[in-house]
């Protein structure tokens, strides 16, 4: 679908289902501009917003995006790995109206595989989260998070490392 072309939401739902087996709720909003990639068996819940106006968004296979989430592409792009669980009301990559200067040096926002993100967490542009990380609810991640860490707070700090 071309940038700027509006299609009914149920058409977008059928398109992603037929194309790659992704489940996108007809009540989810997809603002298409740059490429949007959804892996097989990925689920986007109702009232979530995915915006690719400013940059691409890639979401891996078997990743669940909860209700009311906002995933916003920026010039560096957003990449979310496989088997991730994203709870309700999570913001990844900043709000859709964020400017290009919000991402430090145009770095990508990276979320690894098997990452759990708690409700209300914010993943700022340029953040890098390694595989196996758990982000506690209402935490703000702005930098790099090592593999298998459990982080919490604003700014998020490692409180425990999983084995």
C-alpha positions as CSV (number, residue, x, y, z in Angstrom):
1,X,0.0,0.0,0.0
2,X,1.4,3.4,-1.0
3,X,2.1,6.2,1.5
4,X,-0.8,8.5,1.9
5,X,-3.4,6.0,0.5
6,X,-6.1,5.4,3.0
7,X,-7.8,2.0,3.2
8,X,-10.5,0.7,5.5
9,X,-9.0,-0.9,8.6
10,X,-10.6,-4.3,7.8
11,X,-8.8,-4.3,4.4
12,X,-5.5,-3.7,6.2
13,X,-6.3,-6.6,8.6
14,X,-7.0,-9.0,5.7
15,X,-3.9,-7.8,3.9
16,X,-1.5,-8.6,6.7
17,X,-3.3,-11.9,7.5
18,X,-3.0,-13.1,3.8
19,X,0.5,-11.7,3.3
20,X,2.3,-13.1,6.3
21,X,-0.2,-14.6,8.8
22,X,-0.1,-11.6,11.1
23,X,-3.2,-10.8,13.2
24,X,-4.0,-7.1,13.1
25,X,-7.1,-5.9,14.9
26,X,-9.5,-3.9,12.7
27,X,-9.5,-1.4,15.7
28,X,-5.7,-0.9,15.4
29,X,-4.4,2.1,13.5
30,X,-1.6,1.7,11.0
31,X,-0.2,5.0,9.6
32,X,1.8,3.8,6.6
33,X,4.6,5.7,5.0
34,X,7.9,3.8,5.2
35,X,7.9,0.0,5.2
36,X,6.1,-1.9,7.9
37,X,7.2,-5.5,8.4
38,X,5.2,-7.9,10.6
39,X,6.4,-11.5,11.2
40,X,4.3,-14.6,11.1
41,X,1.8,-15.1,13.9
42,X,2.4,-11.5,15.2
43,X,-0.6,-10.0,16.9
44,X,-1.4,-6.3,17.1
45,X,-4.3,-5.6,19.5
46,X,-7.1,-3.0,19.4
47,X,-6.5,0.7,19.9
48,X,-2.7,0.3,19.1
49,X,-1.0,2.7,16.8
50,X,1.9,1.8,14.5
51,X,3.2,4.8,12.6
52,X,5.8,4.5,9.8
53,X,5.6,8.1,8.6
54,X,9.1,9.0,9.8
55,X,10.8,5.7,9.5
56,X,10.4,1.9,9.1
57,X,9.1,-0.5,11.7
58,X,10.0,-4.2,11.8
59,X,8.3,-6.6,14.2
60,X,9.4,-10.2,14.4
61,X,7.5,-13.5,14.4
62,X,5.2,-14.5,17.3
63,X,5.4,-11.1,19.0
64,X,2.3,-9.8,20.8
65,X,1.6,-6.1,21.0
66,X,-1.0,-5.2,23.7
67,X,-3.9,-2.8,23.7
68,X,-3.2,0.9,23.3
69,X,0.5,0.6,22.4
70,X,2.2,3.2,20.2
71,X,5.1,2.1,18.0
72,X,6.5,5.0,16.0
73,X,9.2,4.8,13.4
74,X,11.9,7.4,13.2
75,X,14.8,8.0,10.8
76,X,16.9,5.3,12.5
77,X,14.0,2.8,12.4
78,X,12.5,0.5,15.0
79,X,13.2,-3.2,15.1
80,X,11.5,-5.6,17.5
81,X,12.6,-9.2,17.6
82,X,10.8,-12.6,17.7
83,X,8.7,-13.9,20.6
84,X,8.3,-10.6,22.5
85,X,5.5,-9.7,24.8
86,X,4.5,-6.0,24.8
87,X,2.0,-5.1,27.5
88,X,-0.8,-2.5,27.1
89,X,0.0,1.2,26.8
90,X,3.7,0.8,25.9
91,X,5.4,3.5,23.8
92,X,8.3,2.5,21.6
93,X,10.3,5.0,19.6
94,X,8.5,8.1,20.8
95,X,5.2,9.7,19.9
96,X,4.2,10.0,16.3
97,X,4.8,13.7,16.3
98,X,8.4,13.4,17.6
99,X,11.0,15.2,15.5
100,X,14.0,13.6,13.8
101,X,16.3,15.1,16.4
102,X,14.8,12.9,19.1
103,X,16.8,9.9,18.1
104,X,20.4,10.3,19.0
105,X,22.5,10.5,15.8
106,X,19.7,8.7,13.9
107,X,20.4,5.4,15.8
108,X,17.8,2.6,15.5
109,X,15.6,1.6,18.3
110,X,16.4,-2.1,18.8
111,X,14.4,-4.6,20.9
112,X,15.9,-8.1,20.9
113,X,14.2,-11.6,20.9
114,X,12.2,-12.9,23.9
115,X,11.8,-9.5,25.5
116,X,9.0,-8.8,27.9
117,X,7.9,-5.1,28.3
118,X,5.6,-4.2,31.2
119,X,2.5,-2.0,31.0
120,X,3.1,1.7,30.5
121,X,6.8,1.4,29.8
122,X,8.5,3.9,27.4
123,X,11.3,2.8,25.1
124,X,12.9,6.0,23.8
125,X,14.4,6.5,20.3
126,X,17.9,5.0,20.1
127,X,17.5,2.6,22.9
128,X,19.0,-0.9,22.5
129,X,17.5,-3.8,24.5
130,X,19.3,-7.2,24.2
131,X,17.7,-10.7,24.1
132,X,15.9,-12.0,27.2
133,X,15.3,-8.7,28.9
134,X,12.4,-7.9,31.2
135,X,11.3,-4.3,31.4
136,X,9.2,-3.5,34.5
137,X,6.0,-1.6,34.2
138,X,6.2,2.2,33.9
139,X,10.0,2.1,33.3
140,X,11.7,4.4,30.8
141,X,14.6,2.9,28.8
142,X,16.9,5.3,27.0
143,X,20.2,3.5,26.6
144,X,21.6,0.0,26.2
145,X,20.3,-2.9,28.3
146,X,22.4,-6.0,28.6
147,X,21.1,-9.5,27.8
148,X,18.9,-11.2,30.4
149,X,18.7,-8.2,32.6
150,X,15.6,-7.1,34.6
151,X,15.3,-3.3,34.6
152,X,13.0,-0.9,36.3
153,X,12.7,2.8,37.0
154,X,13.1,6.2,35.3
155,X,15.8,5.9,33.9
156,X,15.7,2.1,33.8
157,X,18.5,0.5,35.8
158,X,19.4,-3.2,36.1
159,X,18.0,-4.7,39.3
160,X,18.7,-8.4,38.6
161,X,20.3,-10.6,35.9
162,X,18.5,-13.7,34.8
163,X,20.5,-16.9,34.4
